[in-house]
Amino acid sequence: MNEKIGFVGVGRMGANMARRLAECGFTITAVYDANPVTARDLAKELKCTAPAKLQEVTAAADAIITVVTDDKAMKKIYAGGLLVSAKGKIFINCATVTPSVHVWVQEKCESAGAQSLEACMASSIPQARQGTLYLMCGGKSKAFDRAKPILDKLGESPRYIGAAGKAAQVKALVNMVMNINTAGLAEGLGLGDALGLDLNMLREVFAQTGARSGVLQTDGEDMQNRDHACYFSAAHAAKDSGIALMLAKGQKLNLPLAAATTKQYDKMVKTGFGELDKSGIAELTFKGRGKK
């Protein structure tokens, strides 16, 4: 079934997901964003509508994909009209929010006669555009089965994790470990720079030893060159590491590395670096840096 699709949240990720699905033959009927200009520009490009009200997105689509920023934004859209006349629809939620919010959304959707699926993304803007997102999904298995034709065009082998909230737990751990690795890499390169080592050589050695990591490939050169064009912001890194710490607290676990990394990203936000890419954490570790 080629379901009509609406989008709520068409920033860099949402917009590129919509473009990808349109190119794959899906009909994008409506796009909505907290910034109306952003929605109107994309609607013009995709030849669809940019409704002023959330219920109009739901009315125009069979499947509604949400890509919003945080818990507050997620609750706002679901309490703000998105579930009006939602019976029979499916809501695919791609934001990184706390697991309890995904459980809350599923309960709200089911009360409205709709289905809900969390489809947590562990990739960035280029992958959204290319349809190579890594998607971790949580919710009822029937919802996953219904959403799979859409998910298959957005990512490679979407993975069903389990009940609502479980995929969000896994996503929080993915980002926690990624952020720890990013902070560790920044410290290694920062110390290497202070010692006068050739950073090209150092990155090559890291790549051939136990210092190898995914962020070495994605962020190492950017840290060296101070190129922090945003693919995954420091503000999002701070939020996501905070979610992981909240989960750890609930289990009475002490995670000192995660806590230290969160403090670093919180510091970036407080000092005005929140909209830099997560690689910008190097600005806190290299000598002579730290200024915009």
C-alpha positions in Angstrom: 0.0 0.0 0.0 1.5 3.3 -1.1 0.2 5.4 1.8 0.0 9.2 1.6 2.5 10.8 3.9 2.6 13.9 6.0 5.5 15.3 7.9 5.6 17.3 11.2 9.1 18.8 11.7 10.9 19.5 8.4 14.3 20.8 9.5 17.4 19.4 8.0 16.5 15.8 8.8 12.8 15.9 8.2 13.1 17.8 5.0 15.6 15.3 3.5 13.5 12.4 4.6 10.5 13.9 2.8 12.6 14.5 -0.4 13.8 10.9 -0.3 10.3 9.5 0.0 9.0 11.7 -2.8 11.8 10.5 -5.1 10.9 6.9 -4.2 7.4 7.5 -5.5 5.5 8.2 -2.2 3.0 11.0 -2.2 3.9 13.7 0.3 0.6 15.5 0.9 1.4 18.0 3.7 4.4 19.3 5.7 4.3 21.3 8.9 7.0 23.0 11.0 7.2 25.3 13.9 8.9 27.7 11.4 6.1 28.3 8.8 8.6 29.6 6.3 10.6 26.4 6.4 7.4 24.4 5.8 6.2 26.6 2.9 9.5 26.5 1.1 9.6 22.7 1.3 5.9 22.4 0.3 6.6 24.5 -2.8 9.5 22.2 -3.7 7.5 19.0 -3.2 4.3 20.4 -4.6 2.2 19.7 -1.5 0.5 21.8 1.2 1.9 23.5 4.3 -1.1 23.6 6.6 -1.3 26.1 9.5 -2.9 23.5 11.8 -1.6 20.1 12.8 -5.0 18.4 12.3 -4.8 19.3 8.6 -1.7 17.3 8.3 -3.4 14.3 9.8 -6.5 14.8 7.6 -4.3 14.8 4.4 -2.2 11.7 5.1 -2.4 8.0 6.0 1.0 8.0 7.7 2.4 11.0 9.6 6.2 11.1 10.3 7.3 13.4 13.1 10.8 14.7 13.4 10.8 17.2 16.3 13.5 18.3 18.8 12.7 17.1 22.3 10.1 15.8 24.8 8.4 19.2 25.1 8.0 19.5 21.3 6.7 16.0 21.0 4.1 16.4 23.7 3.1 19.8 22.2 2.2 18.4 18.8 0.3 15.4 20.2 -1.7 17.6 22.6 -2.1 20.3 19.9 -4.4 18.7 17.4 -2.3 16.0 15.7 -4.7 13.3 16.8 -7.9 14.9 15.6 -9.6 12.5 13.3 -6.6 10.2 13.6 -8.5 6.9 13.5 -6.8 4.4 11.1 -3.7 6.5 10.7 -0.1 5.6 11.7 2.3 7.9 13.4 6.0 7.2 12.9 8.1 9.1 15.4 11.7 9.7 14.6 12.8 12.2 17.3 15.2 11.3 20.0 13.1 11.7 23.1 12.9 9.9 26.4 11.5 6.4 26.3 8.5 7.3 28.5 7.4 9.9 26.0 7.2 7.2 23.3 5.1 5.1 25.6 2.8 8.1 26.2 2.5 8.8 22.5 1.5 5.2 21.8 -1.2 5.4 24.5 -2.5 8.6 23.0 -2.5 7.2 19.5 -4.3 4.0 20.5 -6.9 6.0 22.4 -7.6 7.8 19.1 -7.8 4.6 17.2 -4.4 5.1 15.5 -1.1 3.3 15.5 2.2 4.5 16.7 5.8 3.5 16.0 9.1 4.9 17.2 11.7 4.9 14.5 14.8 6.2 16.2 17.6 7.3 13.8 21.3 6.7 14.4 22.5 8.6 11.3 22.7 12.1 10.0 21.7 14.4 7.2 23.5 12.8 4.2 22.0 9.4 5.2 18.5 10.9 5.4 18.9 12.2 1.9 20.3 9.0 0.5 17.9 6.6 2.3 20.6 4.9 4.3 19.5 5.8 7.8 20.0 3.2 10.6 16.5 2.9 12.1 15.7 1.2 15.4 12.0 0.7 15.9 9.8 0.2 18.9 6.0 -0.3 19.3 3.5 -3.0 18.3 4.8 -5.4 15.7 1.7 -4.7 13.5 2.7 -1.1 13.4 6.2 -2.0 12.4 4.9 -4.3 9.6 2.6 -1.5 8.3 5.4 1.1 8.4 8.1 -1.1 6.9 7.5 -0.2 3.2 8.2 3.4 4.2 11.0 2.6 6.5 12.7 0.4 3.8 13.1 3.5 1.6 14.5 5.6 4.5 17.0 3.1 5.8 18.8 -0.1 5.2 17.2 -3.0 7.0 15.2 -1.2 9.7 15.5 -3.1 13.0 12.6 -4.0 15.2 13.7 -3.7 18.8 10.6 -4.4 20.8 7.8 -2.6 22.7 7.3 1.1 22.9 10.2 2.8 24.6 12.7 0.0 24.0 14.1 1.5 20.7 14.5 4.8 22.4 16.5 3.2 25.2 18.9 1.7 22.6 19.1 5.0 20.8 20.1 6.7 24.1 22.8 4.2 24.6 24.1 4.6 21.1 24.4 8.3 21.4 25.9 8.1 24.9 28.7 5.9 23.7 29.2 8.0 20.5 29.4 11.2 22.6 31.9 9.6 25.0 34.0 8.5 22.0 33.8 12.0 20.5 34.9 13.6 23.7 37.8 11.1 24.1 38.9 11.7 20.5 38.9 15.5 21.1 41.1 15.1 24.2 43.5 12.8 22.4 44.0 15.1 19.4 44.1 18.1 21.7 46.9 16.6 23.8 48.7 15.5 20.6 48.5 19.0 19.3 49.9 20.4 22.5 52.8 18.0 22.3 53.6 19.2 18.8 52.7 15.9 17.1 51.6 15.8 13.5 47.9 15.3 13.7 47.6 13.7 10.3 50.1 11.1 11.5 48.3 10.7 14.8 44.9 10.1 13.2 46.5 7.5 10.9 47.9 5.7 13.9 44.6 5.9 15.8 42.9 4.3 12.8 45.3 1.3 12.9 45.1 0.7 16.7 42.7 0.4 19.6 42.0 4.2 19.3 40.0 3.5 16.2 36.3 4.5 16.3 33.5 5.6 14.1 33.9 9.2 15.2 37.6 9.2 14.3 36.4 8.8 10.7 33.5 11.3 10.9 35.0 13.9 13.2 38.7 13.6 13.5 39.7 15.7 10.5 37.0 18.3 11.3 38.4 18.6 14.9 41.9 19.2 13.4 40.7 21.8 10.9 38.1 23.4 13.2 35.4 22.6 10.6 32.2 22.2 12.8 29.5 22.5 10.2 26.5 21.0 11.9 25.4 17.4 11.2 24.6 16.5 14.8 24.6 19.5 17.1 26.4 19.8 20.5 23.0 20.8 21.9 21.5 17.5 20.8 24.5 15.6 22.1 23.9 17.3 25.5 20.2 16.4 25.4 20.8 12.8 24.4 23.6 12.1 26.9 21.2 13.6 29.5 18.6 11.0 28.6 21.1 8.2 29.1 22.1 9.6 32.5 18.4 9.7 33.5 18.0 6.1 32.5 21.1 5.2 34.5 19.8 7.0 37.5 16.6 5.0 37.3 18.7 1.8 37.5 20.9 3.2 40.3 24.0 3.0 38.1 26.9 5.4 38.2 28.3 6.3 34.8 31.2 8.6 35.4 32.3 8.8 31.7 28.8 9.6 30.5 28.4 12.2 33.3 31.7 13.9 32.4 30.8 14.0 28.7 27.4 15.5 29.4 29.1 18.2 31.4 31.3 19.0 28.5 28.4 19.3 26.0 26.4 21.3 28.6 29.4 23.6 28.8 29.3 24.0 25.0 25.7 25.0 25.1 26.2 27.5 28.0 29.2 29.1 26.2 27.4 29.6 22.9 28.7 26.6 21.0 25.5 24.5 21.1 24.7 24.8 17.4 28.2 23.6 16.4 28.5 20.0 15.3 29.4 17.6 18.1 33.0 17.7 16.8 33.1 21.3 18.2 33.8 19.7 21.6 37.5 20.0 20.4 37.2 23.7 21.0 37.2 22.9 24.7 40.3 20.8 24.6 42.8 22.3 22.1 45.1 25.0 23.5 44.3 28.4 22.2 40.7 27.6 21.2 37.4 28.2 22.8 36.4 31.4 21.1 33.8 31.7 18.4 
